[in-house]
Amino acid sequence: MPEPARVVRSVDRPLQSSDAPSVPAASQGARPAGWDLLLACVAVYIATTVGRVHQLFPVLLALKPAFVAALLAVGLYLLQQTGQRRIHRIRSPTTVCLLGLLVWAALSVPAALNQGVAFSVVTDLAKVVLMYAVLAGSVRSLRDVERLTLVYFGVTVLYTAVVLSRFELSGDSWRLDRLYYYDGNDLATLIASAMPLGLYVVLTQRRLVVRGLALVGLVVLAVGEIRSGSRGGFLACLAVVAFVLLRLTTVPARARLAGLVVVLVVVGATSTDKYWTQMQSIAHPNEDYNTTSDAGRMKTWERGLVYMVSHPVLGVGAGNFPVAEGTISPLARLQERGIGVRWGAAHNSFLQVGAELGIPGLLLFIGLLATAFISLRRVARRALTASPPAGDVSRLAQSLMAALVGWVVGAFFLSLAYTDMLYTLVALVVALAKISGGNETRSRQRPRASWI
C-alpha cells in the first residue's frame, strides 16, 4: 500500500484547527522567510521615526528616508495582500480603539480652539495610524517581530550613543536637555521602553556577537538614562525593573537577579551626587517647582482637568492644550496686564488626550493601552500552554509588556500621546498576536536559527 503523501506547510501560515498534526518544518527543509523589501522599508521607517537617524546624520535629510520608506512600504503592502499580510489579520480590539481615536480626533477639528493646529495634528495622526497598519500587517512570522524589535532597540541605542558622544556635561549642565527632536525626559522614556526589548535579544539570540552587542547596548542605555536626569524616566525604569523581577516568568530568577546587579553596578559607576539629589526630590514634592509654580505639573494638571470637564465631549481640539493654556486658562488674563503666559504642554499623556479629545477620546486611548496589555497576556498564556510550549513567544510577549509599562509610566509625566514610539510598540503587539497561534508556535522545539 503506497505511503500517504506528507503535507508541507509554510511556517508563515498558522495551522487551522482542522489541520492534522504536522512534522516540524525544520525537519522538512523549510526555513522561515528572511528579510524582504517591505520589511526593510518598515525597518527604515522605525529607524527614522523612533530613532531619528536622519537628524543624527544630516546628510540623510536630503534623501527624505522617512517619506520614501513609508511610501514604498505602503505600496508594497498593498501589493502583497496574501497569507499573514492580509489586512484583515490585524483586526483586533486594539486596532478598533486606535481607529476610533483617529475618528474622534478628526471630529474635534471643527470645534477646536485653533482649527489649523487640530487639523495638522489629525493629519499627522492619520499617517501614524496608516503606518501602524503597515507595520503590523507586514509581519509574517515570529522572526519578523523579532527583527523589528531588534530595530527598535538598536536605533534607540544608536540615538543614545550619538547624544552621549556629542553633548558634553559639566558644571551646571549636568544632565541632557534639548537634543535632536527628543529632550532629556522624552529620551528617558524611550530608553525605558527599549531596555526590555534589548533584554529579549540577549536571552534569545544565538549569535554571540549579536548578544554581546546587545549587552553593550543595554549599558549604553543605562548610562543614557542616568545622564538624562529625568525623574519620570527614573520611575519608568523602576517600573520596568519591578516588572522584570516579578512578572517576567519566562526568565529564570537567577538571570533576573544577575541583570539587576549589572544595572546597579552601571548606575553606581555613572551617577553623580547631583543626579541623586534630583531623584531624592521625588520624595519631597512640596519643595519642588512642579508643585509650587503655576507652570509646574500639578497646576498644569489641575487646569487640564478643568478643560476636560468644561469640554467633555470633543475637548479643546487635538493638539490644542497649549492653545488652551494661552487663551482660556485663568493665567491667560495676565496677558491683559502685559504679563507673558507660557503656552505649555500638558505634561501628562492621559490628560493631554482627555483635555484635547474629551472623555470619549480618553476612554479610547485607555482602551488602546488596555487591549494591548490584555492581548499580550493572552498570547503569553497560550504560548506556555501550547504543546510543546512556545517559550520565545511568551518571552517576547512579556518583554513587550514590560516595554509598554515603561512607556506608560514615563508618559504619565510627558505629552507623548501621539508619538511614534507608542504606536510602533502597539503595532508590534498586534503583529505578535496575529502570528502567535500559528505553526511558528507549534514548532518551537526545533533549534533556533539566527533571526537577523
C-alpha positions as CSV (number, residue, x, y, z in Angstrom):
1,M,0.0,0.0,0.0
2,P,1.5,3.4,-1.0
3,E,2.6,5.7,1.8
4,P,0.3,8.7,2.2
5,A,1.7,12.0,0.9
6,R,3.1,14.3,3.5
7,V,1.8,17.8,3.7
8,V,4.4,20.6,4.0
9,R,3.0,23.8,5.4
10,S,4.6,27.2,5.3
11,V,5.9,28.4,8.6
12,D,4.2,31.7,7.9
13,R,0.7,30.2,7.7
14,P,-0.9,29.4,11.0
15,L,-2.3,26.0,11.5
16,Q,-6.1,25.8,11.3
17,S,-8.0,23.9,13.9
18,S,-8.8,21.2,11.3
19,D,-5.2,20.6,10.4
20,A,-3.7,17.3,11.4
21,P,-0.5,17.3,13.4
22,S,2.4,18.2,11.2
23,V,6.1,17.3,11.1
24,P,8.2,20.3,12.3
25,A,9.1,22.5,9.3
26,A,12.8,22.4,10.1
27,S,12.8,18.6,9.6
28,Q,11.4,19.0,6.1
29,G,13.9,21.6,5.0
30,A,11.6,24.6,5.2
31,R,13.1,27.8,6.5
32,P,11.5,31.0,7.8
33,A,11.3,33.8,5.2
34,G,14.2,36.2,5.5
35,W,14.2,40.0,5.1
36,D,12.4,41.3,2.1
37,L,11.9,44.8,0.7
38,L,8.7,45.5,2.6
39,L,10.2,44.5,5.9
40,A,13.3,46.5,5.1
41,C,11.2,49.6,4.4
42,V,9.4,49.2,7.7
43,A,12.7,48.9,9.5
44,V,13.9,52.1,7.9
45,Y,10.7,53.8,8.9
46,I,11.2,52.8,12.5
47,A,14.8,54.0,12.4
48,T,13.7,57.4,11.2
49,T,10.5,58.0,13.2
50,V,11.7,56.4,16.5
51,G,15.4,56.6,16.2
52,R,15.5,59.9,14.3
53,V,18.7,58.7,12.5
54,H,18.2,61.3,9.7
55,Q,18.5,64.0,12.3
56,L,21.6,62.4,13.9
57,F,23.3,62.4,10.5
58,P,22.1,65.4,8.5
59,V,23.5,64.1,5.2
60,L,20.4,61.8,5.2
61,L,17.9,64.6,5.3
62,A,18.1,65.3,1.6
63,L,17.2,61.7,0.9
64,K,13.9,62.0,2.9
65,P,14.2,58.5,4.3
66,A,11.0,58.6,6.4
67,F,8.9,59.7,3.4
68,V,10.5,57.3,0.9
69,A,10.4,54.3,3.3
70,A,6.7,55.0,4.2
71,L,5.7,55.4,0.6
72,L,7.4,52.2,-0.5
73,A,6.1,50.3,2.5
74,V,2.5,51.3,1.8
75,G,2.8,50.4,-1.9
76,L,4.5,47.1,-1.3
77,Y,2.0,46.2,1.4
78,L,-1.0,46.8,-0.8
79,L,0.6,44.6,-3.5
80,Q,1.3,41.7,-1.1
81,Q,-2.2,41.0,0.3
82,T,-1.6,37.3,0.8
83,G,-1.2,35.0,3.8
84,Q,-0.3,36.7,7.0
85,R,0.0,40.1,5.2
86,R,-3.8,40.3,4.5
87,I,-5.1,43.5,6.1
88,H,-8.0,41.7,7.9
89,R,-5.4,39.8,10.0
90,I,-4.7,42.9,12.1
91,R,-8.3,43.3,13.1
92,S,-8.3,43.4,16.9
93,P,-9.8,45.5,19.8
94,T,-6.6,47.5,19.8
95,T,-7.0,48.4,16.1
96,V,-10.6,49.3,16.7
97,C,-9.6,51.7,19.6
98,L,-6.9,53.3,17.5
99,L,-9.2,53.9,14.6
100,G,-11.8,55.2,17.0
101,L,-9.2,57.6,18.5
102,L,-8.4,58.9,15.0
103,V,-12.0,59.4,14.1
104,W,-12.7,61.2,17.4
105,A,-9.6,63.4,16.8
106,A,-11.0,64.3,13.4
107,L,-14.4,65.2,14.9
108,S,-12.6,67.6,17.3
109,V,-11.3,69.8,14.5
110,P,-14.4,71.9,13.8
111,A,-14.9,72.8,17.5
112,A,-11.2,73.2,18.2
113,L,-9.8,76.4,19.8
114,N,-7.4,76.5,16.8
115,Q,-8.7,74.5,13.9
116,G,-5.4,74.8,12.0
117,V,-3.4,73.2,14.8
118,A,-6.0,70.5,15.3
119,F,-6.1,69.7,11.5
120,S,-2.3,69.4,11.4
121,V,-2.3,67.0,14.4
122,V,-5.1,64.9,13.0
123,T,-3.2,64.7,9.6
124,D,-0.1,63.5,11.4
125,L,-2.0,61.0,13.5
126,A,-3.6,59.6,10.3
127,K,-0.2,59.0,8.9
128,V,0.8,57.2,12.1
129,V,-2.3,55.0,12.0
130,L,-1.6,54.1,8.4
131,M,2.0,53.1,9.2
132,Y,0.7,51.2,12.3
133,A,-1.3,49.1,9.9
134,V,1.6,48.6,7.5
135,L,4.0,47.7,10.3
136,A,1.6,45.1,12.0
137,G,0.5,43.8,8.6
138,S,4.0,43.3,7.2
139,V,4.9,40.7,9.8
140,R,4.8,37.1,8.5
141,S,6.2,35.2,11.5
142,L,7.8,35.4,14.9
143,R,11.1,36.0,13.2
144,D,9.8,39.2,11.7
145,V,8.5,40.5,15.1
146,E,11.9,39.7,16.5
147,R,13.7,41.6,13.7
148,L,11.6,44.7,14.1
149,T,12.0,44.5,17.9
150,L,15.8,44.5,17.3
151,V,15.5,47.5,15.1
152,Y,13.5,49.4,17.8
153,F,16.2,48.6,20.4
154,G,19.1,49.2,18.0
155,V,18.1,52.6,16.9
156,T,17.4,53.7,20.5
157,V,20.9,52.6,21.4
158,L,22.3,54.5,18.3
159,Y,20.4,57.6,19.2
160,T,21.6,57.4,22.9
161,A,25.2,56.7,21.9
162,V,25.3,59.6,19.5
163,V,23.8,62.0,22.0
164,L,26.2,60.9,24.7
165,S,29.2,61.4,22.4
166,R,28.1,64.9,21.2
167,F,26.7,66.6,24.2
168,E,29.2,67.2,27.0
169,L,28.0,67.5,30.5
170,S,29.9,69.6,33.1
171,G,29.2,72.1,35.9
172,D,25.6,73.3,35.9
173,S,24.9,71.4,32.7
174,W,24.9,68.0,34.5
175,R,22.0,66.5,32.5
176,L,20.9,66.1,28.9
177,D,18.3,68.6,27.9
178,R,17.5,69.8,24.4
179,L,18.7,67.1,21.9
180,Y,17.7,66.1,18.4
181,Y,13.9,66.0,18.4
182,Y,13.7,64.5,21.9
183,D,14.5,66.2,25.1
184,G,16.1,64.5,28.0
185,N,12.8,63.4,29.5
186,D,11.5,62.0,26.2
187,L,14.8,60.1,25.7
188,A,14.5,58.6,29.2
189,T,11.0,57.2,28.4
190,L,12.2,55.9,25.1
191,I,15.1,54.2,26.8
192,A,12.8,52.7,29.4
193,S,10.6,51.2,26.6
194,A,13.6,49.8,24.7
195,M,15.6,48.1,27.5
196,P,13.2,45.1,27.9
197,L,13.5,44.5,24.2
198,G,17.3,44.5,24.5
199,L,17.0,42.0,27.3
200,Y,14.9,39.8,25.0
201,V,17.7,39.9,22.3
202,V,20.3,38.9,24.9
203,L,18.2,36.0,26.1
204,T,17.2,34.6,22.7
205,Q,19.8,35.5,20.1
206,R,22.1,32.5,19.3
207,R,24.8,34.5,17.7
208,L,27.3,35.5,20.4
209,V,28.4,38.7,18.6
210,V,24.8,40.0,18.5
211,R,24.3,39.0,22.1
212,G,27.5,40.8,23.1
213,L,26.5,43.9,21.2
214,A,23.0,43.8,22.8
215,L,24.7,43.7,26.2
216,V,26.8,46.7,25.3
217,G,23.7,48.5,24.1
218,L,21.9,47.9,27.4
219,V,24.9,49.5,29.2
220,V,24.7,52.5,26.8
221,L,21.0,52.9,27.5
222,A,21.6,52.7,31.3
223,V,24.2,55.5,31.0
224,G,21.8,57.5,28.9
225,E,19.1,57.1,31.4
226,I,21.4,58.4,34.2
227,R,22.6,61.3,32.0
228,S,19.1,62.3,31.2
229,G,18.5,63.2,34.8
230,S,14.8,62.6,34.3
231,R,12.8,61.8,37.4
232,G,9.9,60.4,35.2
233,G,12.4,58.3,33.4
234,F,13.8,57.1,36.7
235,L,10.3,56.0,37.8
236,A,9.7,54.4,34.4
237,C,12.9,52.4,34.8
238,L,12.0,51.3,38.3
239,A,8.6,50.1,37.0
240,V,10.4,48.1,34.2
241,V,12.8,46.6,36.7
242,A,10.0,45.7,39.0
243,F,8.1,44.1,36.2
244,V,11.1,42.1,35.0
245,L,11.8,40.8,38.6
246,L,8.2,39.9,39.4
247,R,6.4,39.2,36.2
248,L,9.0,38.1,33.6
249,T,8.4,34.5,34.5
250,T,9.9,33.1,31.3
251,V,13.3,34.1,32.5
252,P,15.0,32.2,35.4
253,A,15.1,34.1,38.7
254,R,18.9,33.9,38.8
255,A,19.2,35.6,35.4
256,R,16.8,38.3,36.5
257,L,18.8,39.0,39.7
258,A,22.1,38.9,37.8
259,G,20.7,41.5,35.4
260,L,19.6,43.7,38.3
261,V,23.1,43.5,39.8
262,V,24.6,44.6,36.4
263,V,22.2,47.6,36.3
264,L,23.1,48.6,39.8
265,V,26.8,48.5,39.0
266,V,26.4,50.7,36.0
267,V,24.2,53.1,37.9
268,G,26.6,53.3,40.7
269,A,29.6,53.9,38.4
270,T,28.0,56.6,36.2
271,S,25.7,58.5,38.6
272,T,26.6,61.7,40.3
273,D,25.7,63.5,43.5
274,K,23.5,66.0,41.5
275,Y,21.7,63.1,40.0
276,W,20.8,61.6,43.3
277,T,19.8,65.0,44.7
278,Q,17.4,65.3,41.8
279,M,16.0,61.8,42.4
280,Q,15.6,62.5,46.1
281,S,13.3,65.4,45.3
282,I,10.7,62.8,44.2
283,A,10.1,62.1,47.9
284,H,9.7,65.8,48.7
285,P,7.2,67.1,46.2
286,N,6.1,70.1,48.3
287,E,9.6,71.6,47.8
288,D,9.6,71.2,44.0
289,Y,8.6,73.8,41.4
290,N,6.2,71.2,39.9
291,T,4.0,71.6,43.0
292,T,4.6,75.3,43.8
293,S,4.7,77.0,40.4
294,D,1.8,77.9,38.2
295,A,3.9,76.5,35.3
296,G,4.6,73.2,37.2
297,R,3.0,69.9,36.5
298,M,0.5,69.9,39.4
299,K,-1.1,73.2,38.5
300,T,-1.0,72.3,34.8
301,W,-2.8,69.1,35.5
302,E,-5.5,70.9,37.5
303,R,-6.1,73.2,34.6
304,G,-6.2,70.2,32.3
305,L,-8.9,68.6,34.3
306,V,-10.9,71.9,34.0
307,Y,-10.5,71.8,30.2
308,M,-11.7,68.2,30.2
309,V,-14.7,68.9,32.4
310,S,-15.7,72.1,30.5
311,H,-15.3,70.4,27.1
312,P,-16.3,66.8,28.0
313,V,-17.3,65.6,24.5
314,L,-14.8,66.8,21.9
315,G,-12.3,68.6,24.1
316,V,-10.5,71.7,23.1
317,G,-9.3,70.1,19.9
318,A,-6.4,67.8,19.0
319,G,-3.0,69.4,19.8
320,N,-4.8,72.4,21.4
321,F,-3.7,72.0,25.0
322,P,-1.0,74.8,24.7
323,V,-3.6,77.0,22.9
324,A,-6.0,76.5,25.9
325,E,-3.2,77.5,28.3
326,G,-2.7,80.8,26.4
327,T,-6.4,81.6,25.7
328,I,-8.9,80.2,28.2
329,S,-6.9,79.3,31.3
330,P,-7.0,81.6,34.3
331,L,-3.4,82.6,33.6
332,A,-4.4,83.9,30.2
333,R,-5.9,87.0,31.9
334,L,-2.4,88.1,32.9
335,Q,-1.8,88.9,29.2
336,E,-4.2,91.9,29.6
337,R,-1.7,93.4,32.0
338,G,1.3,92.7,29.7
339,I,2.5,89.7,31.6
340,G,3.6,86.8,29.4
341,V,1.9,83.4,29.7
342,R,3.5,80.2,28.8
343,W,1.6,78.1,26.2
344,G,2.9,74.9,27.7
345,A,2.2,71.2,27.2
346,A,0.0,69.0,29.4
347,H,3.0,67.0,30.7
348,N,0.7,64.0,31.1
349,S,-0.4,61.9,28.1
350,F,-3.7,60.9,29.6
351,L,-4.6,64.5,30.5
352,Q,-3.4,65.6,27.1
353,V,-5.9,63.3,25.4
354,G,-8.7,64.0,27.9
355,A,-8.4,67.7,27.5
356,E,-7.9,67.7,23.8
357,L,-10.4,65.0,22.7
358,G,-12.8,64.9,25.7
359,I,-13.8,62.0,27.8
360,P,-14.7,59.7,24.9
361,G,-11.2,60.3,23.4
362,L,-9.6,59.5,26.8
363,L,-11.6,56.2,27.1
364,L,-10.5,55.2,23.6
365,F,-6.9,56.0,24.5
366,I,-7.1,53.9,27.7
367,G,-8.8,51.2,25.7
368,L,-5.9,51.2,23.2
369,L,-3.4,50.5,26.0
370,A,-5.6,48.1,28.0
371,T,-6.4,45.9,25.0
372,A,-2.7,45.8,24.1
373,F,-1.8,44.5,27.6
374,I,-4.7,42.0,27.5
375,S,-3.6,40.8,24.1
376,L,0.0,40.3,25.3
377,R,-1.2,38.4,28.5
378,R,-3.4,36.1,26.3
379,V,-0.5,35.5,23.9
380,A,1.9,34.6,26.8
381,R,-0.5,32.2,28.4
382,R,-1.5,30.5,25.2
383,A,2.2,30.1,24.2
384,L,3.1,28.5,27.5
385,T,0.2,26.0,27.4
386,A,0.9,25.0,23.8
387,S,2.3,21.6,23.1
388,P,5.2,21.9,23.1
389,P,5.4,25.3,24.9
390,A,6.5,28.2,22.8
391,G,8.9,29.8,25.2
392,D,10.2,32.5,22.9
393,V,6.7,33.7,22.0
394,S,5.8,34.0,25.7
395,R,9.1,35.7,26.5
396,L,8.6,38.3,23.7
397,A,5.0,38.9,24.8
398,Q,6.2,39.6,28.4
399,S,9.1,41.8,27.1
400,L,6.7,43.9,25.0
401,M,4.5,44.2,28.1
402,A,7.5,45.5,30.1
403,A,8.2,48.0,27.3
404,L,4.7,49.3,27.4
405,V,4.9,49.5,31.2
406,G,8.0,51.7,30.8
407,W,6.2,53.9,28.2
408,V,3.0,54.3,30.3
409,V,4.9,55.4,33.5
410,G,7.2,57.8,31.6
411,A,4.3,59.2,29.5
412,F,2.4,59.9,32.7
413,F,4.7,62.9,33.1
414,L,5.1,63.8,29.4
415,S,2.9,64.7,26.4
416,L,3.6,61.7,24.3
417,A,0.0,60.6,23.3
418,Y,0.6,61.0,19.5
419,T,4.2,59.9,19.2
420,D,5.5,57.1,17.0
421,M,7.2,55.3,19.8
422,L,3.9,54.3,21.3
423,Y,2.2,53.2,18.1
424,T,5.3,51.3,17.0
425,L,5.1,49.3,20.2
426,V,1.4,48.8,19.8
427,A,1.9,47.6,16.2
428,L,4.4,45.1,17.4
429,V,1.9,43.8,20.0
430,V,-0.8,43.4,17.3
431,A,1.7,41.7,15.0
432,L,2.7,39.2,17.7
433,A,-0.9,38.4,18.5
434,K,-1.5,37.9,14.8
435,I,1.1,35.2,14.3
436,S,1.2,33.7,17.8
437,G,-1.3,30.9,17.2
438,G,0.3,29.5,14.1
439,N,2.9,26.9,13.0
440,E,5.5,29.2,14.5
441,T,4.2,28.4,17.9
442,R,3.8,24.6,17.4
443,S,7.3,24.1,16.1
444,R,9.4,25.8,18.9
445,Q,11.2,22.5,19.7
446,R,13.5,22.9,16.7
447,P,16.9,24.5,17.2
448,R,16.6,28.3,16.9
449,A,18.4,29.8,13.9
450,S,19.6,33.4,13.9
451,W,16.7,35.7,13.2
452,I,18.8,38.5,11.9
